[in-house]
Amino acid sequence: MKSGFLEKLVSRLDKVEPGEVQQIVARLIREKGFLEQVFEALLEGVILLDPEGTIAFVNRAACGFFGLDPEQAIGEPLSRQVRGLEWKSLAKPGRTVSRDLEVFYPENRYLNFYLAPISADEGPEAAPPGYVMLVRDLTRTRAEAEETLESERLNALTLLAAGVAHEIGNPLNSLDIHLQLLDRKLRKLPPGDRAPLEENLATARGEIQRLDAILKQFLSAVRPTTLRRERTDLNEVLHETLRLLEPELASRRIAVELDLAESLPPAEIDGGQFQQVFYNLLRNAYQALREGDGRITIRTRANDYEYRIAIEDNGTGISPEHMGAIFEPYRTTKASGSGLGLLIVRRIVREHGGEIEINSEEGHGTRIAIFLPRGERTVRLLGQADDTVIDVG
């Protein structure tokens, strides 16, 4: 209903019949209810404010974004309901504001809001009768952009890996062959002359082996692989990995606590790749522990939808500045680390359709959880007449 019509109606109220006024008021109420229903149906948040920044209306989506109670929010200043928004710096006649905002309650979200004055007929410099704020949730868009960027980065690394394998792999093989020839010639020298040269030769061969290991690890981190899925016991894969690491764990006197689910259903996974996942995670865990009082706890669980594997340690933890770049290649806090271990772990987990979650507190330890979807999900149908449950495999 146009504002001009309302002004004419107010000026002629004394001449309008009571029945006609009742019809007009009923029409206004219907239109107001219709608009509210439209606003409530929107996925975007809508907040209507008066010139002082007091909330006059807030829809369901906006309440969800900011954790507001609509009954308590209406009539309250916006700056009091949404921390970080100063009304004096936002609202100016004739100016529209668009800004990104990160909120942490009730959920961590990335939002964009658009604040525009409601136009009036008095001119552009006049104070607007109110403002409308539209709020969009950019959390999923931001996550998709990050995934696209990560995919592009990995594609670039894959191309680089192919070039590195060709340009470095062949010279390394040639160097190793020539060192073997030198070793044969050294054996013909007298023992006194041979000892210092053999030490230098051993150092050179060790460095070549280290370069070869770095090259192989780099390739395994970025190149796509073909999964060989088989019905595999995750608990058994963990036991086998612990047997490989037992000498190192024993030498550091690190206690390992197992809380493994009994009768864990077999998982359709590539057992060899998941052994590599557990090997990297356990190795990271014990390298962050102090010798003698270190402890690693391993848990496995399963429900109708997923497997959950958690590896927790009481080590040094990860600082906040390192958490943001923990999956980036060559980012490591270890003097001898390559920074590729977690990149390999996440690639393998994601190729199996799973996700990895890391929680860490500096000085108190780290907990890494892997969530893997189950291949077979149980559908439960509830009968109407009784409580019969039918399992469809």
Secondary structure, DSSP 8 states (H G I E B T S, - for coil): --HHHHHHHHHTGGGS-HHHHHHHHHHHHHHHHHHHHHHHH-SSEEEEE-TT-BEEEE-HHHHHHHT--HHHHTTSBHHHHSTT--HHHH--TT--EEEEEEE-SSS-EEEEEEEEE---TT-TTS--S-EEEEEEE-HHHHHHHHHHHHHHHHHHHHHHHHHHHHHHHHHHHHHHHHHHHHHHHHTTS-HHHHHHHHHHHHHHHHHHHHHHHHHHHHHHHHS------EEE-HHHHHHHHHHHHHHHHHHTT-EEEEE--TT---EEE-HHHHHHHHHHHHHHHHHTS-TTT-EEEEEEEE-SSEEEEEEEE-S----HHHHTTTTSTT--SSTT--S-HHHHHHHHHHHTT-EEEEEEETTTEEEEEEEEE-SS--EEEE-SSS--EEEE-
